[in-house]
Amino acid sequence: MKAIEFKDVSFSYGEGEFGIEHLNFEVEEGEFVAVLGHNGSGKSTLARLSDGLLERSGGEIEVFGTPLTDKTVYEIRKNVGVVFQNPDNQTVASIVEDDVAFGAENVGLPREEIEKRIEFALHAVGMENFRTATVARLSGGQKQRVAIAGVLALKPKIVVLDESTAMLDPRGRKEICEVVTRLNREEHITVVMITHFLEEAMLADRAIVMNRGEIVMQGTPREIFSRHDELLTYHLVLPRIGSICKKLQAAGMQIPDTLDVDALAEEIVQCVS
């Protein structure tokens, strides 16, 4: 079943400012999709349209077969949780458990159910030992985990991460990617990750590249990264390890494309042994 489907969807911020234009896009239930693109490519617009934070100017959007309209947007938002770039902008309470409970309280769930959801959400992101901690004293990666937990407390079927790792250091990005991958694999939550970090896209089942409001490339992450020269035309550059792979291939080494350091080391050993 399709979790999200865009049918000929358009949106514009105004003259000269690209949103998206006649976009057809779909995500299957349980799928992990990475959406890549440079700033202004339309990827964050796609994220905000998915749960009605922006109103399309044309086309249709469906979530699990239900058309997204003014009448259905409230119910659809129960199924689509969005995590934004800056976790500080999503913090509404000073204590972790209160922050996680906020969304569940606002939809009128009974206290016993809220308690269960706090426990579930904090366990899912590995923050159960920080339940009574002060949010302001957490690291950037920990704050973003709490933001994800707040979304999970609503038990959405879809989680959209809109550049959610962009403000984090490499360690924080790794922490969030591990959490998201586990949620997809173990909880079967549909994930749409908006990112400009190509190494994060390697975690996904499918990757798409956007440019000027259109999908210009689509396939498995390995298929996308194999088209290195084409990525450059869309202002996307392989991370250092990806560039190393390309240089080794150009030098005659028969190694596959990878963004995993350990995997690359093993391939090099096999080639020279």
C-alpha positions as CSV (number, residue, x, y, z in Angstrom):
1,M,0.0,0.0,0.0
2,K,1.2,3.5,-0.8
3,A,2.0,5.5,2.4
4,I,2.3,8.8,0.6
5,E,1.4,9.6,-3.0
6,F,1.8,13.0,-4.8
7,K,-0.2,13.3,-8.0
8,D,0.9,16.1,-10.3
9,V,1.5,18.3,-7.2
10,S,2.6,22.0,-7.6
11,F,3.5,24.6,-5.0
12,S,5.2,28.0,-5.4
13,Y,6.6,30.5,-2.8
14,G,6.2,33.3,-5.3
15,E,7.7,34.6,-8.5
16,G,11.3,33.5,-8.9
17,E,11.2,31.2,-5.9
18,F,11.0,27.5,-6.7
19,G,8.8,25.1,-4.8
20,I,7.8,22.1,-6.7
21,E,6.1,21.7,-10.1
22,H,3.9,18.9,-11.4
23,L,5.5,16.4,-9.0
24,N,4.7,12.7,-9.0
25,F,6.1,11.0,-6.0
26,E,5.2,7.9,-3.9
27,V,6.4,6.0,-0.9
28,E,5.3,2.5,-0.1
29,E,4.3,1.5,3.4
30,G,7.4,0.4,5.4
31,E,9.8,1.9,2.8
32,F,12.8,4.1,3.7
33,V,13.3,6.8,1.1
34,A,16.1,9.4,1.1
35,V,15.4,12.7,-0.7
36,L,18.5,14.5,-1.8
37,G,19.1,17.9,-3.3
38,H,20.9,21.2,-2.8
39,N,19.4,24.2,-1.0
40,G,16.3,25.3,-2.9
41,S,15.8,22.1,-4.8
42,G,12.3,21.6,-3.3
43,K,13.0,18.7,-0.9
44,S,11.9,20.5,2.3
45,T,8.8,21.8,0.4
46,L,8.0,18.1,-0.3
47,A,8.3,17.4,3.4
48,R,6.0,20.2,4.5
49,L,3.4,19.3,1.9
50,S,3.2,15.7,3.1
51,D,1.3,16.6,6.3
52,G,-0.4,19.8,5.2
53,L,2.0,22.3,6.7
54,L,2.0,23.9,3.2
55,E,-1.0,24.0,1.0
56,R,-0.5,22.8,-2.6
57,S,-1.6,25.0,-5.5
58,G,-2.4,22.1,-7.7
59,G,-2.6,18.3,-7.9
60,E,-3.5,15.8,-5.2
61,I,-1.8,14.3,-2.2
62,E,-2.9,11.0,-0.5
63,V,-1.8,9.5,2.7
64,F,-2.6,5.8,3.0
65,G,-5.3,6.3,0.3
66,T,-6.9,9.3,2.1
67,P,-6.9,12.6,0.1
68,L,-5.2,15.4,2.1
69,T,-7.8,18.2,2.4
70,D,-8.8,20.8,5.0
71,K,-11.3,18.2,6.4
72,T,-8.8,15.3,6.7
73,V,-5.6,17.2,7.6
74,Y,-6.0,16.7,11.4
75,E,-6.4,13.0,11.1
76,I,-3.6,12.7,8.6
77,R,-1.2,14.5,10.9
78,K,-1.7,11.7,13.4
79,N,-0.1,9.4,10.8
80,V,2.7,11.7,9.6
81,G,5.2,13.0,12.1
82,V,7.7,15.6,11.0
83,V,11.1,16.2,12.7
84,F,12.7,19.5,11.7
85,Q,16.3,20.7,11.5
86,N,16.7,22.6,14.8
87,P,15.6,20.5,17.8
88,D,15.5,23.7,20.0
89,N,12.6,25.0,17.8
90,Q,10.6,21.8,18.7
91,T,11.2,21.9,22.4
92,V,8.1,22.9,24.4
93,A,9.0,21.7,28.0
94,S,12.1,21.9,30.1
95,I,12.0,18.2,31.2
96,V,12.4,15.4,28.7
97,E,9.3,13.3,29.7
98,D,7.1,16.5,29.6
99,D,8.4,17.4,26.2
100,V,7.8,13.9,24.8
101,A,4.3,13.9,26.3
102,F,3.2,17.2,24.8
103,G,1.8,16.0,21.5
104,A,0.0,13.0,23.1
105,E,-1.6,15.3,25.7
106,N,-2.8,17.7,23.0
107,V,-4.7,15.0,21.2
108,G,-6.5,14.1,24.5
109,L,-5.1,10.7,25.3
110,P,-5.7,9.4,28.8
111,R,-2.8,9.7,31.3
112,E,-2.2,6.0,31.5
113,E,-1.8,5.7,27.7
114,I,0.5,8.8,27.7
115,E,2.7,7.1,30.2
116,K,2.9,4.0,28.0
117,R,3.8,6.1,25.0
118,I,6.5,8.0,26.8
119,E,8.1,4.8,27.8
120,F,7.8,3.4,24.3
121,A,9.1,6.5,22.6
122,L,12.1,7.0,24.9
123,H,13.1,3.4,24.6
124,A,12.8,3.6,20.8
125,V,15.4,6.4,20.6
126,G,17.6,5.1,23.4
127,M,16.8,7.9,25.9
128,E,15.0,6.0,28.6
129,N,17.7,6.9,31.1
130,F,17.2,10.6,30.5
131,R,13.5,10.7,31.3
132,T,13.8,13.4,34.1
133,A,16.8,15.2,32.5
134,T,16.7,18.9,31.6
135,V,16.4,19.2,27.9
136,A,18.7,22.3,27.7
137,R,21.6,20.3,29.2
138,L,21.5,17.6,26.5
139,S,23.8,17.4,23.5
140,G,22.5,18.3,20.0
141,G,22.1,14.6,19.1
142,Q,20.3,13.9,22.4
143,K,17.9,16.8,21.8
144,Q,17.1,15.6,18.4
145,R,16.4,12.1,19.8
146,V,14.0,13.7,22.2
147,A,12.3,15.6,19.3
148,I,11.9,12.2,17.5
149,A,10.5,10.7,20.6
150,G,7.9,13.4,20.8
151,V,6.8,12.5,17.3
152,L,6.8,8.8,18.1
153,A,4.6,9.3,21.2
154,L,1.8,10.0,18.7
155,K,2.5,6.6,17.1
156,P,2.6,7.8,13.5
157,K,2.9,5.4,10.7
158,I,5.2,7.8,8.8
159,V,8.2,9.8,10.0
160,V,9.5,12.6,7.8
161,L,12.9,14.0,8.8
162,D,13.4,17.4,7.3
163,E,17.2,17.9,7.4
164,S,17.1,16.7,11.0
165,T,20.8,16.0,11.1
166,A,22.0,19.2,9.4
167,M,22.9,21.0,12.6
168,L,24.6,18.1,14.3
169,D,28.2,17.0,14.5
170,P,29.3,13.7,12.9
171,R,28.6,11.8,16.1
172,G,25.2,13.3,16.5
173,R,24.3,12.5,12.8
174,K,25.4,8.9,13.3
175,E,23.2,8.6,16.4
176,I,20.1,9.9,14.7
177,C,20.7,7.7,11.6
178,E,21.0,4.6,13.8
179,V,17.7,5.5,15.5
180,V,15.9,6.1,12.3
181,T,17.2,2.9,10.7
182,R,16.1,0.9,13.7
183,L,12.6,2.4,13.7
184,N,12.2,1.5,10.1
185,R,13.6,-2.0,10.4
186,E,12.1,-3.0,13.8
187,E,9.0,-0.9,14.1
188,H,8.2,-0.9,10.4
189,I,7.7,2.8,10.4
190,T,7.8,4.4,6.9
191,V,10.7,6.9,6.7
192,V,11.3,9.8,4.4
193,M,14.7,11.4,5.1
194,I,15.3,14.8,3.6
195,T,19.1,15.3,3.5
196,H,22.0,16.7,1.6
197,F,24.4,14.2,3.2
198,L,24.9,11.5,0.6
199,E,26.3,9.1,3.1
200,E,23.0,9.1,5.0
201,A,21.1,8.1,1.8
202,M,23.1,4.9,1.8
203,L,20.8,3.7,4.6
204,A,17.7,4.0,2.5
205,D,15.9,1.5,0.3
206,R,15.6,4.1,-2.4
207,A,17.0,7.5,-3.1
208,I,15.7,10.4,-5.2
209,V,17.4,13.6,-6.3
210,M,15.5,16.8,-6.6
211,N,16.5,19.9,-8.6
212,R,14.4,23.1,-9.2
213,G,11.2,21.4,-7.9
214,E,11.5,18.2,-10.0
215,I,12.7,14.7,-9.4
216,V,15.8,14.3,-11.7
217,M,17.3,11.0,-10.5
218,Q,15.8,8.0,-8.8
219,G,17.0,4.5,-7.8
220,T,18.8,2.6,-5.2
221,P,21.5,4.6,-3.4
222,R,24.3,2.6,-5.2
223,E,22.6,3.3,-8.6
224,I,22.5,7.0,-7.8
225,F,26.1,7.3,-6.5
226,S,27.4,5.4,-9.6
227,R,26.3,8.4,-11.6
228,H,28.9,10.6,-10.0
229,D,29.3,13.1,-12.9
230,E,25.5,13.6,-13.1
231,L,25.3,14.3,-9.4
232,L,27.9,17.1,-9.8
233,T,25.6,18.9,-12.3
234,Y,23.0,19.1,-9.4
235,H,25.6,20.5,-7.0
236,L,25.9,17.2,-5.0
237,V,29.4,16.0,-4.2
238,L,30.3,12.5,-3.0
239,P,31.8,12.5,0.5
240,R,35.5,11.9,0.8
241,I,35.3,8.1,0.9
242,G,33.1,8.1,-2.2
243,S,35.7,10.2,-4.0
244,I,38.4,7.8,-2.9
245,C,36.4,4.9,-4.4
246,K,36.2,6.7,-7.8
247,K,39.9,7.4,-7.8
248,L,40.8,3.8,-7.0
249,Q,38.4,2.6,-9.8
250,A,40.1,5.1,-12.2
251,A,43.4,3.6,-11.3
252,G,42.2,0.1,-12.3
253,M,41.0,-1.4,-9.0
254,Q,37.9,-3.5,-9.3
255,I,36.0,-2.2,-6.2
256,P,32.3,-1.4,-5.9
257,D,31.0,2.0,-4.8
258,T,30.7,2.3,-1.1
259,L,30.5,4.9,1.6
260,D,31.4,2.5,4.4
261,V,35.0,2.8,5.5
262,D,35.3,-0.8,6.7
263,A,33.8,-2.2,3.5
264,L,36.2,-0.2,1.4
265,A,39.2,-1.4,3.5
266,E,38.1,-5.1,2.9
267,E,37.7,-4.5,-0.8
268,I,41.2,-3.0,-1.0
269,V,42.7,-5.9,0.9
270,Q,41.1,-8.4,-1.5
271,C,42.3,-6.5,-4.5
272,V,45.9,-6.4,-3.4
273,S,46.2,-9.8,-1.8
